[in-house]
Amino acid sequence: MRLDEFIEGFERDEDAERRRLAREKSYEITDHLEDVERQFEQVVQGDSLYGSSAPEIFVGRSNYPDVSTGLLSPMDREADASSFATSGEWYRQGLGINDVLQRRTGLLNSTRSSQVNVEDVWDGFVGVQREVAIADHPVDVEVGLDDTPDIDLSLDDIATPTGPRARATDATLAENPYVPKPVEKTLEDDDWQAEGAMTYLYRRGFDVYEINTILSAGALGRGRNRRLVPTRWSITAVDDTVGQYLRGQIRNASSVDQVQVWYNEYIGNDYWVVLAPGNWEFELVELKAPGSIWNPDPGGDYYLAADNESFEGRTGYVDETAGAYHASRLAVLEHLADVDRQATCLVIRHASDAYWAPVGVWQVREGVRHAFEDEPATAETFHGAIQQLSGQLPVSLADLRRKSELVAGIQSRLTDF
């Protein structure tokens, strides 16, 4: 389908509109926090949390290298613990912001302070945490608690939200976890650098969600260098490392032969992905609406952020778009590796005011991943595609050109010609 035909018939589906109407900022989550407090009182027996399955771990970044490290356990003992773990399944289930917040506030974060160096630590609280991280399914644990929980909701633009926190005195495994053989292989090789171990696990079918949990628990890398990695850092590190691996896979691939445009929308975020013939280049441009979570003044202007890389990749830190850059780049590279092509790519993310609470960078990754499910619209040229798309964007073409190096480059090349 030509891009002009696609835009002419472009209508958001009813589910997308309902998600967009979430800008009324439903206060169901406030009522849910009250339920969480009552639920905690029911499941805690004395000073212990019994019979709960831990699907995830969490490692904080404050005061590094002395960090807060925790086990995340559902307080509903009858619940399916695996459904609380961050994964691409949340997108397939159509979870909205409230759904994500309710699942995450249903997890108790039992925390202890720990040094990050954990080369040979497989006992005590940190040992249990590492066992949970490398297991192939949620593990039953018994956690001793030192105080009542702090009923608070921690929000982050990269890591998934965390709910109530309580200090743990100890933790014990209530079952022997099964460790997948590829994970055993990475643990047994003390000379294997973390980057190589990550890409090995990815090639063996592990998704980035599983890999970043294993990395966060200090279970990857050379033995003497194994350390707990703050969750926020591990998510971006895995996206970046796997992305670099995939970029190497397409380095000598043929280019796409036409301009292709995909669109997707998820929980208040619109994603436009434009692939054009040429060598690999990538840019993410974010348009953050007034009244949205990262641009809270409802009477202000759109905030624009952008980062990019050339064929050789980046050499510096991603300044403006942070984890969203690596998550969206990974999704694009997965598609290109799947079709064995390379391309010049522009991703435009519109974070509307319906995105009223950050739920983690996973939604960026999944939003772009699933953009490739349908057939793309096509255009004659990259310049023509951007001109047509500009009518669907909340900022002017001139504003986009001033922020985007790829779009500005189009103008420069036309002038040179």
Secondary structure, 3 states (H helix, E strand, C coil): CEHHHHHHCCCCCHHHHHHHHHHHCCCHHHHHHHHHHHHHHHHEECCEEEEEEECEEEECCCCCCEEEEEEEEECCCCCCHHHHCCCCHHHHCCCCHHHHHHHHHCEEEEEEEEECECCCCCCHHHHHHHHHHHCCCCEEEEEEECCCCECCCECCCCCCCECCEEEEEEEEECCCCCCCHHHHHHHHCCCCCHHHHHHHHHHCCCCHHHHHHHHHCCCCCCHHHCECCCHHHHHHHHHHHHHHHHHHHCCCCEECCCEEEEEEEECCEEEEEEEECCCCEEEEEEEECCCECCECCCCCCCEEEEEEEECCECCCCCCCCHHHHHHHHHHHHHHHHHHCEECEEEEEEEECCCCCCCCCCHHHHHHHHHHHHCCCEEECCHHHHHHHHHCCCCCCHHHHHHHCHHHHHHHHHHHHC
